[in-house]
Amino acid sequence: MVFNPLGPGLEIVWDIIAMIISIVAVMMVVMINGAIQKSGKLSSDVTRKIVHIFAAPVFLVTWLLYSGTVFSRYLALIVPILFVLLFVGIGTGKVVNEAFVGSMSRSGDASELLKGTLYYALMICIVTLLWFYAPAGNPTAFVILGCLAGGDGLADVIGRKYGGERKFGVGGAEKTAAGSIGMFIGSFLFSYILIAIFSLEYATFDIVALFLPILIISLVATIVEALSPKNLDNWTVPIAVIVMVILFIYLTPAWWPFAVLTI
């Protein structure tokens, strides 16, 4: 249920290699989108959300590479921490990276990375620290980041394309009914697919039994996202998912037979 091609005694060495692979994989998502945005084939609004949609899931899938020792969690955690530091450096002007700015800002202003993009990376850090999948199997991380990445990302893309002029929202946010539908579909699909992938390692990830809980969590996350003030949904959506998981654990444990935390 863990991966270590180097054999016993070399788990840390392999985990360092896995960490490097993870960094490269996430960087590829950003760099490819930066090149697409620079070519003019897609707008910065779309490329920014493509990074938002795929960066976290790609990072999560690389968790399968780790050996599952006590150190694996902390070596995996280095990956989002490095991106947090990079975003702070770019956002404050201390680091110049046009591909990152082009991929993740709407206006081309590097300081935008200090808002939603930074919050996104910080949330990945928190999720990795508290719910890294090994050695204890727990699908909470996949639902949190499934809703945050796939759900919130598709909400913006679909909302801009099909939302029309009728918008609603609080605190300066502009939401649409089409965007909320995208949020619900994206949250469920990405959460469910990620759990299905990891169910190949963990028999406790019963994708049939988890169908209804994930559906309910996705609906709640959609409502919370629709009511979230501008630039705060990267916090409110994960918090809503965590609250729902805790409620399942204590009120309907058959729906969520996992620990609150894995740390």
ZIWOZI-V186784 format. One line per field, one symbol per residue. ss: DSSP state (@ for helix, = for strand, . for the rest). phi: phi as a letter, one per 30 degrees, with the letter a starting at -180 (. if undefined). burial: b if it has 16 or more other ideal C-beta (glycine too) atoms within 10 Angstrom, else e. A space follows every 10 residues. Layout:
ss->???
phi->???
burial->???
This chain:
ss->.......... @@@@@@@@@@ @@@@@@@@@@ @@@@@@@@@. ...@@@@@@@ @@@@@@@@@@ @@@@@..... .@@@@@@@@@ @@@@@@@@@@ @......@@@ @@@@.....@ @@@@.@@@@@ @@@@@@@@@@ @........@ @@@@@@@@@@ @@@@@@@@@@ @@.....=.. ....=.@@@@ @@@@@@@@@@ @@@@@@@@.. .........@ @@@@@@@@@@ @@@@@@@... ..@@@@@@@@ @@@@@@@@@@ @......... ...
phi->.bbaddjeic ededdddddd dddddddded dddddddddi dbdddddddd dedcddeddd ddeddddidd deeddddedd dddedddddd dcidbcaddd dddbbdcidd ddddceddde ddddeddddc bedcdcdbde eddedddddd ddddeddddd dbdicdbblb iidbcbdddd dddddddddd dddddddddd ccdddddddd ededdddddd ddddddcdde icddcddddd dddddddddc cbeddbdbdd bcd
burial->ebbbeeeeee beebbebbbe ebbebbbebb ebbbebbeee eeebebbbbb bbbbbbbebb bbbebbbbbe ebbebbbbbb bebbebbebb beeeeebebb bbbbbeeeeb ebbebbbbbb bbbbbebbbb bbbbeebbbb bbbbbbbbbb bbbbbbbbbb eebeeeeeee eebebbebbb bbbbbbbbbb bbbbbebbbe bbeebeeeeb eebbebbbeb bbebbbbbee ebbbbebbeb bbebbeebbe eeeebbebee ebe
